Every structure is written in structure tokens, then in C-alpha cells.
Amino acid sequence: MLSIKVIRRVKEHKWNKHSNPSIFFSRIEKKVDNAIKEMVVLADNLDEKRLKKIFTDEKLESFVKAIMFPNNSNQKRDIDPERIFFLGSMFLKLSLNITGATIGNKWAKKMYQEHELPLREILESICYERKRKIKKT
């Protein structure tokens, strides 16, 4: 993971104090890639009891919010709506894939079954149009 010194530099936006900011971010990217790969290995191989302790709603919610709504009050930055849209659509697609099988309430299950296909069609249509629009530019 990242050292305290690196985390402090990122939080304080002082990466330009590094002799080569490009190398600084390249190293961060590699470490984050490795951390994500390690979390995938854990998620794929641990039992449900351990996963419940490690990957809790509270822990993951702050992470998902940070990548979906990067509104850090310390810095004004441009937000890429396409990146956020496609991350959101990915989360929605994955949720739709597992939600139907886990609903216990009969009424909710019926409502889900009635609306799942239209939701998927809307999502696919919007994604298709967005991807097509991006390719044109």
C-alpha cells in the first residue's frame, strides 16, 4: 500500500515536490493496481464469513462514493461525466444480475421480475448511445 508520506502528499496536493511527478503517479497507479488485484484474490477465495468482516457496507461505501462523486472540498477539479456514468452503469448491471436471486419478499420479487427487463433495456440503450457518441469525438 501507499506510505504515509505519499498519502500526505496526495492529500495536500504537494506531488509537485516530488522530483518527477509523472513517476510519482506512475508508482501510485502500480500500487493501486496491485492492491485491487489483491482484493479480487481475497474476494474470490475467502468464505462468506470472512468476506462479511472485510468487505462491509461501511468500508466500501466511502470508497464507491469517492470514485463516483469526487467532490473533494480541498480541490476544485473537472469531473468526467462519462467515467462516472459507465462506472454507475457497471454497478447497476452487476446489481441487477444478483438482486433477483436474493429477494425474499414475494411482492418485491414480483416487482423486480416485472421491471428487470425494461431496466436492462434502458441501461443497454443509454450505454450504447454514449459509447457511440464517444467514438465519434
N, C-alpha and C positions, 0 to 999 in steps of 0.2 A: 504494500500500500504506500501511500504518499507520506513523506516525512512531515513533521510538524512545521519545519522551515518552509517547505514547499506549500503546504496548506495556508500558512500565514501570508506568503507572497501572493497567492491567488486571491485570498480574501481581501487583502489590502490593495490589490491591483498593482503590485510592485514587481511584476515579472520583467519589466524593462531593466531592473537592477541585475538581472542575470546577464552574463557576458554575451549570450546568444539566445534571445527569446524564442527563436524558431526551434532550437534544440531543446529548450526548456519545455515547450509544449509538445514536442515530439516524444520526449520521455514520459510526460504525463499521459499522453494518449496510449503509449505502450503499456504503462502500468494499469490504466483503466481497462484496456482490452483484456489484460491478464486477469484482473480482478473479476470482470464479468464472466470470463471463461471459467474461473474457479467457482463462482456462484452457480453457474449452469451445471458443473460437475456435481456440486453438492445437491442441487435441486433434483437432478436426475438419479442420484444414488442413495439419498437418505430416506429413511422411513418417515411416515406421516407425523409421528410423534415428534421427531426431531425437527422436521420442516416447520411444524407449528410454532416451535420455540424460536427458530432462526428467522423465518420469513413471515413476520407478523404484519397485520394491517398497519399498525403504527409506524413500524420501521419503513415499510415500502411506500406508504402514503407520502411521507415527506420527500422521498426520492422521486416518485412519479410527479408530484406537484412541482418539484424543482425543474424537471426536464420538460414538463408540459406548460408550465406558467412561469417562465424565468423572469420574474419581476423583482429582481434584487434591488432593494431601495438604495444600495450603495452605488449603483451604476446604472445609467440610462443606456440601454442597448437596443439595437434593432432585433426584432423577433421575426423569425422566418415562419410565416403562417403555413407554408407548405409542409415544413418539417413537423410542426405541431399537428396539423391535420392528419398526416399519414401515421404519426405515432398514435393519435387518438383512434383512427380507423383500425389500426392493428389491434389495439387494446379491445375495441368493440367487437371485432371479428373473433378474437380469441375468447372473449366472454360469451358471445353467442354460441360458440362451439361447445362450451361446457355447461352453460346455465341450464339448458333444457333438461339435462340428465340429472341435475341436482335439486330441482324444485320439488319440495314435498307437498306443498299446498295444492289441492286439486284445482281450485279456481285459478290460481296463479299459473299453474302448468298449462291449463286450457288457454288462457290469455296469451301465454308465451307461444304456444303452438300456433295460434291464430295469427300472431303478428311477427313471428320469426322470419318467414319467407319475405314479406314486404320489407322488413328492416334490412335484410341481406341484400335485396334487390336495390334498395335506395343507396345503401352503402357502396355496393359494387358500381352502380351508375355514377355516383359522385366521384369515386376513386378513378374510374376510367376517364371521366371528363378532365379531372385535374391532371392526370398523367399525360393525357393528350395535349392539354394546354401547355404543360411544362416542356414537352418535346418540341413544340412549335417555336418556343422562345430561345 
